[in-house]
Amino acid sequence: MEYLAKKPFVVVFVLTLSFIFLLDFVINIENSIISKGISASLAVILSPRKKKIKTQTEEKIQITWVFLKTPIYLN
């Protein structure tokens, strides 16, 4: 999970491709612009968020995600 926390663009890419596949082939949305727009917006909403947290000793990066209960801290 820490690998995905360090590289959130991988998560956005995989989510976008999976939503495009779901909307195009399973639900059969004809208009490609609408299906790709919906896919990209859902991927951005579900992707991990980065925040810089200032502690007493140093500045850490906190990553929160919809699917995790506790945040991940990176140095």
PQR file of N, CA, C, O and H, with PARSE charges and radii, in Angstrom:
ATOM      1  N   MET A   1       0.821  -1.189   0.000 -0.4000 1.5000
ATOM      2  CA  MET A   1       0.000   0.000   0.000 -0.0000 2.0000
ATOM      3  C   MET A   1       0.864   1.251   0.000  0.5500 1.7000
ATOM      4  O   MET A   1       0.456   2.292  -0.516 -0.5500 1.4000
ATOM      5  N   GLU A   2       2.056   1.152   0.577 -0.4000 1.5000
ATOM      6  CA  GLU A   2       2.930   2.318   0.617 -0.0000 2.0000
ATOM      7  C   GLU A   2       3.443   2.669  -0.783  0.5500 1.7000
ATOM      8  O   GLU A   2       3.690   3.838  -1.077 -0.5500 1.4000
ATOM      9  H   GLU A   2       2.387   0.307   0.995  0.4000 1.0000
ATOM     10  N   TYR A   3       3.604   1.658  -1.646 -0.4000 1.5000
ATOM     11  CA  TYR A   3       4.010   1.930  -3.024 -0.0000 2.0000
ATOM     12  C   TYR A   3       2.948   2.774  -3.722  0.5500 1.7000
ATOM     13  O   TYR A   3       3.271   3.732  -4.425 -0.5500 1.4000
ATOM     14  H   TYR A   3       3.403   0.708  -1.407  0.4000 1.0000
ATOM     15  N   LEU A   4       1.692   2.418  -3.526 -0.4000 1.5000
ATOM     16  CA  LEU A   4       0.614   3.197  -4.129 -0.0000 2.0000
ATOM     17  C   LEU A   4       0.515   4.587  -3.514  0.5500 1.7000
ATOM     18  O   LEU A   4       0.099   5.535  -4.180 -0.5500 1.4000
ATOM     19  H   LEU A   4       1.430   1.640  -2.955  0.4000 1.0000
ATOM     20  N   ALA A   5       0.891   4.710  -2.253 -0.4000 1.5000
ATOM     21  CA  ALA A   5       0.860   6.018  -1.607 -0.0000 2.0000
ATOM     22  C   ALA A   5       1.934   6.934  -2.172  0.5500 1.7000
ATOM     23  O   ALA A   5       1.728   8.143  -2.275 -0.5500 1.4000
ATOM     24  H   ALA A   5       1.228   3.940  -1.712  0.4000 1.0000
ATOM     25  N   LYS A   6       3.068   6.373  -2.537 -0.4000 1.5000
ATOM     26  CA  LYS A   6       4.145   7.195  -3.092 -0.0000 2.0000
ATOM     27  C   LYS A   6       3.894   7.572  -4.553  0.5500 1.7000
ATOM     28  O   LYS A   6       4.413   8.582  -5.030 -0.5500 1.4000
ATOM     29  H   LYS A   6       3.235   5.391  -2.453  0.4000 1.0000
ATOM     30  N   LYS A   7       3.114   6.781  -5.253 -0.4000 1.5000
ATOM     31  CA  LYS A   7       2.848   7.022  -6.673 -0.0000 2.0000
ATOM     32  C   LYS A   7       1.344   7.052  -6.938  0.5500 1.7000
ATOM     33  O   LYS A   7       0.786   6.083  -7.452 -0.5500 1.4000
ATOM     34  H   LYS A   7       2.692   5.961  -4.866  0.4000 1.0000
ATOM     35  N   PRO A   8       0.685   8.160  -6.588 -0.5600 1.5000
ATOM     36  CA  PRO A   8      -0.772   8.207  -6.777  0.2800 2.0000
ATOM     37  C   PRO A   8      -1.212   8.285  -8.229  0.5500 1.7000
ATOM     38  O   PRO A   8      -2.368   7.992  -8.536 -0.5500 1.4000
ATOM     39  N   PHE A   9      -0.312   8.677  -9.137 -0.4000 1.5000
ATOM     40  CA  PHE A   9      -0.689   8.733 -10.547 -0.0000 2.0000
ATOM     41  C   PHE A   9      -0.982   7.343 -11.093  0.5500 1.7000
ATOM     42  O   PHE A   9      -1.763   7.202 -12.034 -0.5500 1.4000
ATOM     43  H   PHE A   9       0.627   8.915  -8.888  0.4000 1.0000
ATOM     44  N   VAL A  10      -0.360   6.306 -10.509 -0.4000 1.5000
ATOM     45  CA  VAL A  10      -0.640   4.938 -10.921 -0.0000 2.0000
ATOM     46  C   VAL A  10      -2.084   4.577 -10.555  0.5500 1.7000
ATOM     47  O   VAL A  10      -2.791   3.939 -11.336 -0.5500 1.4000
ATOM     48  H   VAL A  10       0.274   6.421  -9.745  0.4000 1.0000
ATOM     49  N   VAL A  11      -2.506   4.990  -9.370 -0.4000 1.5000
ATOM     50  CA  VAL A  11      -3.871   4.715  -8.930 -0.0000 2.0000
ATOM     51  C   VAL A  11      -4.879   5.433  -9.826  0.5500 1.7000
ATOM     52  O   VAL A  11      -5.888   4.849 -10.221 -0.5500 1.4000
ATOM     53  H   VAL A  11      -1.932   5.508  -8.736  0.4000 1.0000
ATOM     54  N   VAL A  12      -4.607   6.691 -10.141 -0.4000 1.5000
ATOM     55  CA  VAL A  12      -5.514   7.454 -11.006 -0.0000 2.0000
ATOM     56  C   VAL A  12      -5.581   6.819 -12.389  0.5500 1.7000
ATOM     57  O   VAL A  12      -6.662   6.722 -12.971 -0.5500 1.4000
ATOM     58  H   VAL A  12      -3.788   7.165  -9.820  0.4000 1.0000
ATOM     59  N   PHE A  13      -4.453   6.388 -12.918 -0.4000 1.5000
ATOM     60  CA  PHE A  13      -4.407   5.760 -14.241 -0.0000 2.0000
ATOM     61  C   PHE A  13      -5.205   4.460 -14.264  0.5500 1.7000
ATOM     62  O   PHE A  13      -6.003   4.231 -15.173 -0.5500 1.4000
ATOM     63  H   PHE A  13      -3.575   6.466 -12.446  0.4000 1.0000
ATOM     64  N   VAL A  14      -4.990   3.620 -13.273 -0.4000 1.5000
ATOM     65  CA  VAL A  14      -5.694   2.328 -13.221 -0.0000 2.0000
ATOM     66  C   VAL A  14      -7.191   2.535 -13.007  0.5500 1.7000
ATOM     67  O   VAL A  14      -8.007   1.866 -13.642 -0.5500 1.4000
ATOM     68  H   VAL A  14      -4.342   3.806 -12.534  0.4000 1.0000
ATOM     69  N   LEU A  15      -7.553   3.452 -12.121 -0.4000 1.5000
ATOM     70  CA  LEU A  15      -8.972   3.727 -11.902 -0.0000 2.0000
ATOM     71  C   LEU A  15      -9.640   4.277 -13.155  0.5500 1.7000
ATOM     72  O   LEU A  15     -10.765   3.895 -13.480 -0.5500 1.4000
ATOM     73  H   LEU A  15      -6.890   3.995 -11.605  0.4000 1.0000
ATOM     74  N   THR A  16      -8.952   5.172 -13.859 -0.4000 1.5000
ATOM     75  CA  THR A  16      -9.517   5.740 -15.082 -0.0000 2.0000
ATOM     76  C   THR A  16      -9.739   4.662 -16.136  0.5500 1.7000
ATOM     77  O   THR A  16     -10.798   4.611 -16.761 -0.5500 1.4000
ATOM     78  H   THR A  16      -8.039   5.483 -13.595  0.4000 1.0000
ATOM     79  N   LEU A  17      -8.752   3.809 -16.333 -0.4000 1.5000
ATOM     80  CA  LEU A  17      -8.904   2.743 -17.322 -0.0000 2.0000
ATOM     81  C   LEU A  17     -10.010   1.768 -16.945  0.5500 1.7000
ATOM     82  O   LEU A  17     -10.760   1.316 -17.809 -0.5500 1.4000
ATOM     83  H   LEU A  17      -7.891   3.850 -15.826  0.4000 1.0000
ATOM     84  N   SER A  18     -10.115   1.443 -15.668 -0.4000 1.5000
ATOM     85  CA  SER A  18     -11.163   0.505 -15.263 -0.0000 2.0000
ATOM     86  C   SER A  18     -12.552   1.122 -15.406  0.5500 1.7000
ATOM     87  O   SER A  18     -13.490   0.433 -15.807 -0.5500 1.4000
ATOM     88  H   SER A  18      -9.505   1.811 -14.966  0.4000 1.0000
ATOM     89  N   PHE A  19     -12.699   2.410 -15.085 -0.4000 1.5000
ATOM     90  CA  PHE A  19     -13.995   3.061 -15.265 -0.0000 2.0000
ATOM     91  C   PHE A  19     -14.345   3.217 -16.746  0.5500 1.7000
ATOM     92  O   PHE A  19     -15.512   3.087 -17.116 -0.5500 1.4000
ATOM     93  H   PHE A  19     -11.936   2.969 -14.760  0.4000 1.0000
ATOM     94  N   ILE A  20     -13.360   3.491 -17.592 -0.4000 1.5000
ATOM     95  CA  ILE A  20     -13.616   3.571 -19.034 -0.0000 2.0000
ATOM     96  C   ILE A  20     -14.104   2.224 -19.553  0.5500 1.7000
ATOM     97  O   ILE A  20     -15.067   2.160 -20.317 -0.5500 1.4000
ATOM     98  H   ILE A  20     -12.413   3.596 -17.291  0.4000 1.0000
ATOM     99  N   PHE A  21     -13.440   1.150 -19.139 -0.4000 1.5000
ATOM    100  CA  PHE A  21     -13.862  -0.185 -19.553 -0.0000 2.0000
ATOM    101  C   PHE A  21     -15.271  -0.472 -19.056  0.5500 1.7000
ATOM    102  O   PHE A  21     -16.101  -0.993 -19.800 -0.5500 1.4000
ATOM    103  H   PHE A  21     -12.657   1.202 -18.518  0.4000 1.0000
ATOM    104  N   LEU A  22     -15.543  -0.135 -17.807 -0.4000 1.5000
ATOM    105  CA  LEU A  22     -16.859  -0.392 -17.230 -0.0000 2.0000
ATOM    106  C   LEU A  22     -17.954   0.375 -17.972  0.5500 1.7000
ATOM    107  O   LEU A  22     -18.996  -0.191 -18.303 -0.5500 1.4000
ATOM    108  H   LEU A  22     -14.869   0.289 -17.202  0.4000 1.0000
ATOM    109  N   LEU A  23     -17.721   1.649 -18.229 -0.4000 1.5000
ATOM    110  CA  LEU A  23     -18.747   2.466 -18.872 -0.0000 2.0000
ATOM    111  C   LEU A  23     -18.916   2.144 -20.357  0.5500 1.7000
ATOM    112  O   LEU A  23     -20.032   2.202 -20.874 -0.5500 1.4000
ATOM    113  H   LEU A  23     -16.875   2.109 -17.960  0.4000 1.0000
ATOM    114  N   ASP A  24     -17.824   1.804 -21.050 -0.4000 1.5000
ATOM    115  CA  ASP A  24     -17.925   1.542 -22.482 -0.0000 2.0000
ATOM    116  C   ASP A  24     -18.482   0.150 -22.787  0.5500 1.7000
ATOM    117  O   ASP A  24     -19.347   0.008 -23.651 -0.5500 1.4000
ATOM    118  H   ASP A  24     -16.917   1.757 -20.630  0.4000 1.0000
ATOM    119  N   PHE A  25     -18.000  -0.865 -22.097 -0.4000 1.5000
ATOM    120  CA  PHE A  25     -18.344  -2.231 -22.481 -0.0000 2.0000
ATOM    121  C   PHE A  25     -19.449  -2.855 -21.632  0.5500 1.7000
ATOM    122  O   PHE A  25     -20.213  -3.678 -22.137 -0.5500 1.4000
ATOM    123  H   PHE A  25     -17.297  -0.750 -21.395  0.4000 1.0000
ATOM    124  N   VAL A  26     -19.550  -2.491 -20.378 -0.4000 1.5000
ATOM    125  CA  VAL A  26     -20.562  -3.101 -19.524 -0.0000 2.0000
ATOM    126  C   VAL A  26     -21.875  -2.324 -19.579  0.5500 1.7000
ATOM    127  O   VAL A  26     -22.941  -2.910 -19.764 -0.5500 1.4000
ATOM    128  H   VAL A  26     -18.930  -1.823 -19.968  0.4000 1.0000
ATOM    129  N   ILE A  27     -21.792  -1.001 -19.418 -0.4000 1.5000
ATOM    130  CA  ILE A  27     -22.997  -0.178 -19.393 -0.0000 2.0000
ATOM    131  C   ILE A  27     -23.379   0.306 -20.793  0.5500 1.7000
ATOM    132  O   ILE A  27     -24.518   0.720 -21.007 -0.5500 1.4000
ATOM    133  H   ILE A  27     -20.925  -0.525 -19.269  0.4000 1.0000
ATOM    134  N   ASN A  28     -22.459   0.262 -21.737 -0.4000 1.5000
ATOM    135  CA  ASN A  28     -22.681   0.651 -23.145 -0.0000 2.0000
ATOM    136  C   ASN A  28     -23.105   2.110 -23.301  0.5500 1.7000
ATOM    137  O   ASN A  28     -24.130   2.396 -23.920 -0.5500 1.4000
ATOM    138  H   ASN A  28     -21.534  -0.074 -21.563  0.4000 1.0000
ATOM    139  N   ILE A  29     -22.338   3.014 -22.755 -0.4000 1.5000
ATOM    140  CA  ILE A  29     -22.572   4.433 -23.006 -0.0000 2.0000
ATOM    141  C   ILE A  29     -21.993   4.753 -24.377  0.5500 1.7000
ATOM    142  O   ILE A  29     -20.802   4.553 -24.618 -0.5500 1.4000
ATOM    143  H   ILE A  29     -21.505   2.782 -22.252  0.4000 1.0000
ATOM    144  N   GLU A  30     -22.830   5.245 -25.265 -0.4000 1.5000
ATOM    145  CA  GLU A  30     -22.455   5.462 -26.664 -0.0000 2.0000
ATOM    146  C   GLU A  30     -21.487   6.631 -26.844  0.5500 1.7000
ATOM    147  O   GLU A  30     -20.521   6.520 -27.600 -0.5500 1.4000
ATOM    148  H   GLU A  30     -23.797   5.408 -25.069  0.4000 1.0000
ATOM    149  N   ASN A  31     -21.732   7.743 -26.163 -0.4000 1.5000
ATOM    150  CA  ASN A  31     -20.920   8.945 -26.339 -0.0000 2.0000
ATOM    151  C   ASN A  31     -19.602   8.777 -25.585  0.5500 1.7000
ATOM    152  O   ASN A  31     -19.594   8.636 -24.362 -0.5500 1.4000
ATOM    153  H   ASN A  31     -22.517   7.833 -25.550  0.4000 1.0000
ATOM    154  N   SER A  32     -18.499   8.791 -26.315 -0.4000 1.5000
ATOM    155  CA  SER A  32     -17.202   8.534 -25.694 -0.0000 2.0000
ATOM    156  C   SER A  32     -16.732   9.702 -24.828  0.5500 1.7000
ATOM    157  O   SER A  32     -16.022   9.489 -23.845 -0.5500 1.4000
ATOM    158  H   SER A  32     -18.506   8.906 -27.308  0.4000 1.0000
ATOM    159  N   ILE A  33     -17.111  10.917 -25.173 -0.4000 1.5000
ATOM    160  CA  ILE A  33     -16.689  12.079 -24.381 -0.0000 2.0000
ATOM    161  C   ILE A  33     -17.338  12.040 -23.004  0.5500 1.7000
ATOM    162  O   ILE A  33     -16.687  12.330 -22.001 -0.5500 1.4000
ATOM    163  H   ILE A  33     -17.688  11.090 -25.972  0.4000 1.0000
ATOM    164  N   ILE A  34     -18.603  11.688 -22.954 -0.4000 1.5000
ATOM    165  CA  ILE A  34     -19.298  11.608 -21.670 -0.0000 2.0000
ATOM    166  C   ILE A  34     -18.735  10.481 -20.822  0.5500 1.7000
ATOM    167  O   ILE A  34     -18.520  10.667 -19.624 -0.5500 1.4000
ATOM    168  H   ILE A  34     -19.132  11.452 -23.769  0.4000 1.0000
ATOM    169  N   SER A  35     -18.490   9.318 -21.412 -0.4000 1.5000
ATOM    170  CA  SER A  35     -17.977   8.193 -20.633 -0.0000 2.0000
ATOM    171  C   SER A  35     -16.568   8.460 -20.108  0.5500 1.7000
ATOM    172  O   SER A  35     -16.246   8.086 -18.980 -0.5500 1.4000
ATOM    173  H   SER A  35     -18.665   9.167 -22.385  0.4000 1.0000
ATOM    174  N   LYS A  36     -15.735   9.099 -20.909 -0.4000 1.5000
ATOM    175  CA  LYS A  36     -14.376   9.402 -20.450 -0.0000 2.0000
ATOM    176  C   LYS A  36     -14.365  10.523 -19.415  0.5500 1.7000
ATOM    177  O   LYS A  36     -13.527  10.523 -18.514 -0.5500 1.4000
ATOM    178  H   LYS A  36     -15.996   9.403 -21.825  0.4000 1.0000
ATOM    179  N   GLY A  37     -15.282  11.471 -19.533 -0.4000 1.5000
ATOM    180  CA  GLY A  37     -15.400  12.527 -18.532 -0.0000 2.0000
ATOM    181  C   GLY A  37     -15.871  11.994 -17.193  0.5500 1.7000
ATOM    182  O   GLY A  37     -15.348  12.376 -16.146 -0.5500 1.4000
ATOM    183  H   GLY A  37     -15.963  11.472 -20.265  0.4000 1.0000
ATOM    184  N   ILE A  38     -16.863  11.108 -17.227 -0.4000 1.5000
ATOM    185  CA  ILE A  38     -17.341  10.485 -15.995 -0.0000 2.0000
ATOM    186  C   ILE A  38     -16.242   9.623 -15.379  0.5500 1.7000
ATOM    187  O   ILE A  38     -16.070   9.622 -14.161 -0.5500 1.4000
ATOM    188  H   ILE A  38     -17.287  10.798 -18.077  0.4000 1.0000
ATOM    189  N   SER A  39     -15.506   8.899 -16.197 -0.4000 1.5000
ATOM    190  CA  SER A  39     -14.427   8.040 -15.709 -0.0000 2.0000
ATOM    191  C   SER A  39     -13.325   8.849 -15.038  0.5500 1.7000
ATOM    192  O   SER A  39     -12.854   8.492 -13.958 -0.5500 1.4000
ATOM    193  H   SER A  39     -15.646   8.900 -17.187  0.4000 1.0000
ATOM    194  N   ALA A  40     -12.920   9.931 -15.675 -0.4000 1.5000
ATOM    195  CA  ALA A  40     -11.849  10.756 -15.117 -0.0000 2.0000
ATOM    196  C   ALA A  40     -12.286  11.425 -13.820  0.5500 1.7000
ATOM    197  O   ALA A  40     -11.504  11.503 -12.872 -0.5500 1.4000
ATOM    198  H   ALA A  40     -13.303  10.222 -16.552  0.4000 1.0000
ATOM    199  N   SER A  41     -13.514  11.903 -13.766 -0.4000 1.5000
ATOM    200  CA  SER A  41     -13.968  12.556 -12.536 -0.0000 2.0000
ATOM    201  C   SER A  41     -14.097  11.559 -11.393  0.5500 1.7000
ATOM    202  O   SER A  41     -13.748  11.894 -10.261 -0.5500 1.4000
ATOM    203  H   SER A  41     -14.149  11.840 -14.535  0.4000 1.0000
ATOM    204  N   LEU A  42     -14.582  10.352 -11.643 -0.4000 1.5000
ATOM    205  CA  LEU A  42     -14.645   9.333 -10.593 -0.0000 2.0000
ATOM    206  C   LEU A  42     -13.253   8.926 -10.124  0.5500 1.7000
ATOM    207  O   LEU A  42     -13.044   8.700  -8.932 -0.5500 1.4000
ATOM    208  H   LEU A  42     -14.865  10.080 -12.563  0.4000 1.0000
ATOM    209  N   ALA A  43     -12.304   8.831 -11.043 -0.4000 1.5000
ATOM    210  CA  ALA A  43     -10.935   8.463 -10.669 -0.0000 2.0000
ATOM    211  C   ALA A  43     -10.295   9.537  -9.807  0.5500 1.7000
ATOM    212  O   ALA A  43      -9.576   9.214  -8.861 -0.5500 1.4000
ATOM    213  H   ALA A  43     -12.474   9.015 -12.011  0.4000 1.0000
ATOM    214  N   VAL A  44     -10.536  10.799 -10.108 -0.4000 1.5000
ATOM    215  CA  VAL A  44      -9.970  11.888  -9.311 -0.0000 2.0000
ATOM    216  C   VAL A  44     -10.592  11.912  -7.923  0.5500 1.7000
ATOM    217  O   VAL A  44      -9.895  12.159  -6.939 -0.5500 1.4000
ATOM    218  H   VAL A  44     -11.119  11.062 -10.877  0.4000 1.0000
ATOM    219  N   ILE A  45     -11.893  11.659  -7.830 -0.4000 1.5000
ATOM    220  CA  ILE A  45     -12.560  11.655  -6.523 -0.0000 2.0000
ATOM    221  C   ILE A  45     -12.037  10.508  -5.653  0.5500 1.7000
ATOM    222  O   ILE A  45     -11.853  10.687  -4.450 -0.5500 1.4000
ATOM    223  H   ILE A  45     -12.459  11.458  -8.629  0.4000 1.0000
ATOM    224  N   LEU A  46     -11.798   9.341  -6.241 -0.4000 1.5000
ATOM    225  CA  LEU A  46     -11.376   8.178  -5.470 -0.0000 2.0000
ATOM    226  C   LEU A  46      -9.864   8.056  -5.295  0.5500 1.7000
ATOM    227  O   LEU A  46      -9.406   7.130  -4.625 -0.5500 1.4000
ATOM    228  H   LEU A  46     -11.948   9.196  -7.219  0.4000 1.0000
ATOM    229  N   SER A  47      -9.088   8.946  -5.866 -0.4000 1.5000
ATOM    230  CA  SER A  47      -7.629   8.852  -5.767 -0.0000 2.0000
ATOM    231  C   SER A  47      -7.134   9.335  -4.406  0.5500 1.7000
ATOM    232  O   SER A  47      -7.846  10.059  -3.711 -0.5500 1.4000
ATOM    233  H   SER A  47      -9.460   9.698  -6.410  0.4000 1.0000
ATOM    234  N   PRO A  48      -5.910   8.938  -4.018 -0.5600 1.5000
ATOM    235  CA  PRO A  48      -5.350   9.367  -2.733  0.2800 2.0000
ATOM    236  C   PRO A  48      -5.047  10.864  -2.700  0.5500 1.7000
ATOM    237  O   PRO A  48      -4.744  11.460  -3.734 -0.5500 1.4000
ATOM    238  N   ARG A  49      -5.127  11.464  -1.532 -0.4000 1.5000
ATOM    239  CA  ARG A  49      -4.858  12.892  -1.328 -0.0000 2.0000
ATOM    240  C   ARG A  49      -3.578  13.063  -0.524  0.5500 1.7000
ATOM    241  O   ARG A  49      -3.343  12.339   0.444 -0.5500 1.4000
ATOM    242  H   ARG A  49      -5.373  10.980  -0.692  0.4000 1.0000
ATOM    243  N   LYS A  50      -2.753  14.020  -0.926 -0.4000 1.5000
ATOM    244  CA  LYS A  50      -1.519  14.331  -0.209 -0.0000 2.0000
ATOM    245  C   LYS A  50      -1.668  15.645   0.537  0.5500 1.7000
ATOM    246  O   LYS A  50      -2.232  16.610   0.022 -0.5500 1.4000
ATOM    247  H   LYS A  50      -2.944  14.608  -1.712  0.4000 1.0000
ATOM    248  N   LYS A  51      -1.148  15.664   1.768 -0.4000 1.5000
ATOM    249  CA  LYS A  51      -1.114  16.888   2.571 -0.0000 2.0000
ATOM    250  C   LYS A  51       0.238  16.972   3.244  0.5500 1.7000
ATOM    251  O   LYS A  51       0.796  15.954   3.654 -0.5500 1.4000
ATOM    252  H   LYS A  51      -0.690  14.880   2.186  0.4000 1.0000
ATOM    253  N   LYS A  52       0.769  18.178   3.362 -0.4000 1.5000
ATOM    254  CA  LYS A  52       1.997  18.374   4.120 -0.0000 2.0000
ATOM    255  C   LYS A  52       1.613  18.753   5.545  0.5500 1.7000
ATOM    256  O   LYS A  52       0.891  19.723   5.775 -0.5500 1.4000
ATOM    257  H   LYS A  52       0.316  19.005   3.029  0.4000 1.0000
ATOM    258  N   ILE A  53       2.113  17.967   6.494 -0.4000 1.5000
ATOM    259  CA  ILE A  53       1.837  18.181   7.911 -0.0000 2.0000
ATOM    260  C   ILE A  53       3.129  18.623   8.580  0.5500 1.7000
ATOM    261  O   ILE A  53       4.164  17.972   8.442 -0.5500 1.4000
ATOM    262  H   ILE A  53       2.700  17.179   6.307  0.4000 1.0000
ATOM    263  N   LYS A  54       3.063  19.723   9.299 -0.4000 1.5000
ATOM    264  CA  LYS A  54       4.238  20.213   9.998 -0.0000 2.0000
ATOM    265  C   LYS A  54       4.196  19.700  11.441  0.5500 1.7000
ATOM    266  O   LYS A  54       3.265  20.008  12.185 -0.5500 1.4000
ATOM    267  H   LYS A  54       2.222  20.252   9.411  0.4000 1.0000
ATOM    268  N   THR A  55       5.213  18.913  11.834 -0.4000 1.5000
ATOM    269  CA  THR A  55       5.340  18.433  13.201 -0.0000 2.0000
ATOM    270  C   THR A  55       6.425  19.235  13.906  0.5500 1.7000
ATOM    271  O   THR A  55       7.021  20.138  13.319 -0.5500 1.4000
ATOM    272  H   THR A  55       5.969  18.664  11.229  0.4000 1.0000
ATOM    273  N   GLN A  56       6.676  18.903  15.155 -0.4000 1.5000
ATOM    274  CA  GLN A  56       7.700  19.638  15.895 -0.0000 2.0000
ATOM    275  C   GLN A  56       9.092  19.380  15.345  0.5500 1.7000
ATOM    276  O   GLN A  56       9.941  20.272  15.364 -0.5500 1.4000
ATOM    277  H   GLN A  56       6.191  18.169  15.632  0.4000 1.0000
ATOM    278  N   THR A  57       9.336  18.175  14.857 -0.4000 1.5000
ATOM    279  CA  THR A  57      10.679  17.835  14.391 -0.0000 2.0000
ATOM    280  C   THR A  57      10.888  18.102  12.901  0.5500 1.7000
ATOM    281  O   THR A  57      11.934  18.611  12.500 -0.5500 1.4000
ATOM    282  H   THR A  57       8.647  17.451  14.841  0.4000 1.0000
ATOM    283  N   GLU A  58       9.901  17.760  12.091 -0.4000 1.5000
ATOM    284  CA  GLU A  58      10.079  17.888  10.649 -0.0000 2.0000
ATOM    285  C   GLU A  58       8.727  18.026   9.948  0.5500 1.7000
ATOM    286  O   GLU A  58       7.675  18.017  10.586 -0.5500 1.4000
ATOM    287  H   GLU A  58       9.051  17.346  12.417  0.4000 1.0000
ATOM    288  N   GLU A  59       8.780  18.151   8.652 -0.4000 1.5000
ATOM    289  CA  GLU A  59       7.575  18.222   7.844 -0.0000 2.0000
ATOM    290  C   GLU A  59       7.350  16.859   7.205  0.5500 1.7000
ATOM    291  O   GLU A  59       8.248  16.321   6.558 -0.5500 1.4000
ATOM    292  H   GLU A  59       9.635  18.158   8.133  0.4000 1.0000
ATOM    293  N   LYS A  60       6.163  16.300   7.382 -0.4000 1.5000
ATOM    294  CA  LYS A  60       5.833  14.989   6.844 -0.0000 2.0000
ATOM    295  C   LYS A  60       4.718  15.124   5.826  0.5500 1.7000
ATOM    296  O   LYS A  60       3.974  16.105   5.815 -0.5500 1.4000
ATOM    297  H   LYS A  60       5.434  16.737   7.907  0.4000 1.0000
ATOM    298  N   ILE A  61       4.620  14.125   4.976 -0.4000 1.5000
ATOM    299  CA  ILE A  61       3.555  14.079   3.986 -0.0000 2.0000
ATOM    300  C   ILE A  61       2.537  13.048   4.451  0.5500 1.7000
ATOM    301  O   ILE A  61       2.878  11.890   4.694 -0.5500 1.4000
ATOM    302  H   ILE A  61       5.224  13.328   4.985  0.4000 1.0000
ATOM    303  N   GLN A  62       1.294  13.474   4.572 -0.4000 1.5000
ATOM    304  CA  GLN A  62       0.213  12.595   4.983 -0.0000 2.0000
ATOM    305  C   GLN A  62      -0.615  12.257   3.756  0.5500 1.7000
ATOM    306  O   GLN A  62      -1.008  13.142   2.995 -0.5500 1.4000
ATOM    307  H   GLN A  62       1.017  14.415   4.375  0.4000 1.0000
ATOM    308  N   ILE A  63      -0.877  10.971   3.571 -0.4000 1.5000
ATOM    309  CA  ILE A  63      -1.675  10.528   2.445 -0.0000 2.0000
ATOM    310  C   ILE A  63      -2.938   9.874   2.979  0.5500 1.7000
ATOM    311  O   ILE A  63      -2.880   8.900   3.730 -0.5500 1.4000
ATOM    312  H   ILE A  63      -0.558  10.252   4.190  0.4000 1.0000
ATOM    313  N   THR A  64      -4.077  10.421   2.581 -0.4000 1.5000
ATOM    314  CA  THR A  64      -5.366   9.859   2.961 -0.0000 2.0000
ATOM    315  C   THR A  64      -6.052   9.329   1.718  0.5500 1.7000
ATOM    316  O   THR A  64      -5.868   9.837   0.612 -0.5500 1.4000
ATOM    317  H   THR A  64      -4.124  11.212   1.971  0.4000 1.0000
ATOM    318  N   TRP A  65      -6.849   8.292   1.932 -0.4000 1.5000
ATOM    319  CA  TRP A  65      -7.518   7.646   0.834 -0.0000 2.0000
ATOM    320  C   TRP A  65      -8.879   7.194   1.304  0.5500 1.7000
ATOM    321  O   TRP A  65      -9.059   6.923   2.491 -0.5500 1.4000
ATOM    322  H   TRP A  65      -6.999   7.879   2.831  0.4000 1.0000
ATOM    323  N   VAL A  66      -9.834   7.106   0.415 -0.4000 1.5000
ATOM    324  CA  VAL A  66     -11.193   6.718   0.765 -0.0000 2.0000
ATOM    325  C   VAL A  66     -11.216   5.301   1.337  0.5500 1.7000
ATOM    326  O   VAL A  66     -12.009   5.012   2.233 -0.5500 1.4000
ATOM    327  H   VAL A  66      -9.688   7.327  -0.549  0.4000 1.0000
ATOM    328  N   PHE A  67     -10.366   4.425   0.836 -0.4000 1.5000
ATOM    329  CA  PHE A  67     -10.407   3.016   1.198 -0.0000 2.0000
ATOM    330  C   PHE A  67      -9.579   2.674   2.435  0.5500 1.7000
ATOM    331  O   PHE A  67      -9.604   1.524   2.875 -0.5500 1.4000
ATOM    332  H   PHE A  67      -9.721   4.659   0.109  0.4000 1.0000
ATOM    333  N   LEU A  68      -8.851   3.622   3.007 -0.4000 1.5000
ATOM    334  CA  LEU A  68      -8.037   3.372   4.203 -0.0000 2.0000
ATOM    335  C   LEU A  68      -8.634   4.059   5.405  0.5500 1.7000
ATOM    336  O   LEU A  68      -9.149   5.173   5.300 -0.5500 1.4000
ATOM    337  H   LEU A  68      -8.830   4.556   2.650  0.4000 1.0000
ATOM    338  N   LYS A  69      -8.567   3.394   6.564 -0.4000 1.5000
ATOM    339  CA  LYS A  69      -9.066   4.017   7.795 -0.0000 2.0000
ATOM    340  C   LYS A  69      -8.044   4.972   8.397  0.5500 1.7000
ATOM    341  O   LYS A  69      -8.400   6.042   8.891 -0.5500 1.4000
ATOM    342  H   LYS A  69      -8.149   2.490   6.649  0.4000 1.0000
ATOM    343  N   THR A  70      -6.782   4.586   8.354 -0.4000 1.5000
ATOM    344  CA  THR A  70      -5.725   5.421   8.935 -0.0000 2.0000
ATOM    345  C   THR A  70      -4.866   6.004   7.819  0.5500 1.7000
ATOM    346  O   THR A  70      -4.654   5.348   6.799 -0.5500 1.4000
ATOM    347  H   THR A  70      -6.492   3.717   7.953  0.4000 1.0000
ATOM    348  N   PRO A  71      -4.374   7.217   7.995 -0.5600 1.5000
ATOM    349  CA  PRO A  71      -3.532   7.822   6.964  0.2800 2.0000
ATOM    350  C   PRO A  71      -2.131   7.193   6.943  0.5500 1.7000
ATOM    351  O   PRO A  71      -1.698   6.571   7.913 -0.5500 1.4000
ATOM    352  N   ILE A  72      -1.444   7.371   5.825 -0.4000 1.5000
ATOM    353  CA  ILE A  72      -0.059   6.919   5.671 -0.0000 2.0000
ATOM    354  C   ILE A  72       0.829   8.140   5.760  0.5500 1.7000
ATOM    355  O   ILE A  72       0.545   9.165   5.140 -0.5500 1.4000
ATOM    356  H   ILE A  72      -1.796   7.876   5.037  0.4000 1.0000
ATOM    357  N   TYR A  73       1.912   8.038   6.533 -0.4000 1.5000
ATOM    358  CA  TYR A  73       2.855   9.154   6.691 -0.0000 2.0000
ATOM    359  C   TYR A  73       4.152   8.809   5.983  0.5500 1.7000
ATOM    360  O   TYR A  73       4.707   7.728   6.179 -0.5500 1.4000
ATOM    361  H   TYR A  73       2.143   7.206   7.037  0.4000 1.0000
ATOM    362  N   LEU A  74       4.634   9.733   5.158 -0.4000 1.5000
ATOM    363  CA  LEU A  74       5.907   9.596   4.484 -0.0000 2.0000
ATOM    364  C   LEU A  74       6.841  10.685   4.982  0.5500 1.7000
ATOM    365  O   LEU A  74       6.404  11.790   5.306 -0.5500 1.4000
ATOM    366  H   LEU A  74       4.183  10.612   4.999  0.4000 1.0000
ATOM    367  N   ASN A  75       8.120  10.372   5.042 -0.4000 1.5000
ATOM    368  CA  ASN A  75       9.102  11.385   5.476 -0.0000 2.0000
ATOM    369  C   ASN A  75       9.508  12.259   4.331  0.5500 1.7000
ATOM    370  O   ASN A  75      10.324  13.165   4.504 -0.5500 1.4000
ATOM    371  H   ASN A  75       8.475   9.475   4.779  0.4000 1.0000
TER
END
